[in-house]
């Protein structure tokens, strides 16, 4: 008996809601307000203005003068494979990594100051961007004999084009 009573109340409420929707101006139809502006016409003596492309965002990195006393990175013994190689790189070229932006954009999410910061804890262990970027930096510095500034230019060039339009 109680179940039937509750069922009847639910049916009455549903019918009442349906009635309210139908009595709404426009008979329940959803109105879409389209506003059409007059087509833009350039004045005869002016040229149309082209859209200005925005420069890709470059994540945080430290200047050469700010990398004197860097915190230590984690020991490599806790890692294997490519991740271990990246943590070894962080031990070998910490000042270079500190001068590089990290393109996983951990500066926004975790407040990291540079790629070096990713290796001060286990963040890089779970991030392919951090690992790959560190390994590339080492290769550029050791094999191509690039300075940290030149490595940064190459990293920005590579990762800015790869992450263009991703909007993190």
N, C-alpha and C positions, 0 to 999 in steps of 0.2 A: 504494500500500500504506500509506504513512504517513498519507495523507488519510483512508483508511477507518478506521485505528486511532484517529485523533483524533475522527472522527465517532462511533465506538462509545463512546469515553470520555465525550463530551458527552451522548450518549443515556443512558448509565448514570448520570451525575451528575444529569440532569434527572429520571430515574425515582426516584433516591434522594431528591431534594428533594421530589418529589410525595408519596412515601411518608411522609416525615417530617411533612409538613403534614397528611396524612390520619390519622396516628397521634396527633396532638396531641389533648388532651382536648377533647371536643365534636365530633370528627370533622371538623375543619377549618373548622367554622362559626365565623364571627366573632360574638363575644358583645358585646352592647351592654348596658352596665350602666345601667339606669334607676333612679334613686332618686327616689321621690315623697315630698315632704314633706307634712306635714299642712297643710291650708289655713290660711292666716293669719287669725286672728279677733281683731279688736280687743277689748280688755277693755271691758266695758259702760260704764265711766266715762271712757274715753279716746277721743279722735277719731283716725282714721287719719292717719298722717303723709304729706303730699303730697311728691312728689319735688321737690327744689329745683333749678330750672334753673340751669345754670352760665352765667356771663356770657361773651360772646364774647371771645376773646383779642384784645387790642389790641397790634399790633406796636410795636417801639421807636420813640421819637421823642425829640428833645431839648427841654429847657426853654428858655424865652425867654432866661434868663440864661446859657445855655451856647452860644449861637450867635454869639458875638462874632467869633471868628477861624475862619471856615469855610474849608476847602480850596477851591480853584477848581474849577468844573465844566469839562467838556471844551468846546472851541470848537465852535460850531454849524456851522462850515464842513464838517465831516466827515459831516453828516447831511442828509437830504432829507425833505420832506413833514411829516407829523404829528410824526415823531421830531425833526425840526429845530425845529419850533415848541416842543416840550417842552423841548429843550435851551436855547432862547431864554428860555423861562419860568424855567428854573433860573438863568439869568444875571440876570434881572430881579427875582425874588423869592426869593433864596437863603435868607434868614432865615425866611421863611414855610415853605418846603419842609423846612427843618431841624426845624421844629416839628410836622411831620406824620409819622404812621406810614405805612409802605409796606405795602400789603396783598398784595404778592406774597410777603411774609414772608421777605424777603431778610435780615432781622435774624437769623433762625435759620440759614439756609443759608450766608450770607456774612459775618455779623457787622456788617451795616450798622446805623448809628445812627439813620437817619431816611430820608425820601424824598430828601433832598438828596444823601445818599451815593450813591444810584443814578446820579446825573448827574456824579459825580466821575470816573467811568470809563465804559466803553461798556455797562454792565449795562442801563441803561434803553433803549438802542437795540434790544435784543432782547426787551423786556418791555412788552406792551400795558398791563398794570396800572400800571406806573410812568408811562408816557406819559399815559394817560388821567387818572390821579390828578393829575399836575402841571398839565395843561390845565384840569381842573376847579378846582383850587386858584386858579389865575390868574383864571379867570372869576369865582369867588366873591369874591376880594379886589378886583379892579379894577372889575367891573360892579356887584356888590352891596355894595361897600365894607365887607366883613367884615374883622375883625381876624384875625390868625393863629390865635388861640384859637377864634374862631367858625368859621373855615375848618376847623380840626381837628375840631370837634364835628360839622360837616356831613359831613366825610370819614368819620369813624368811624361815623356814623349810616348813611351810604350803603353803605360797604364791609363793615361788620359784618353787615348784613342780607343782603348778596349772598354773603358767604362763610360764613354760618352753617352749621355741620354739615359743612364740607368737610374738616376735620381734616388740615391740612397738616403 
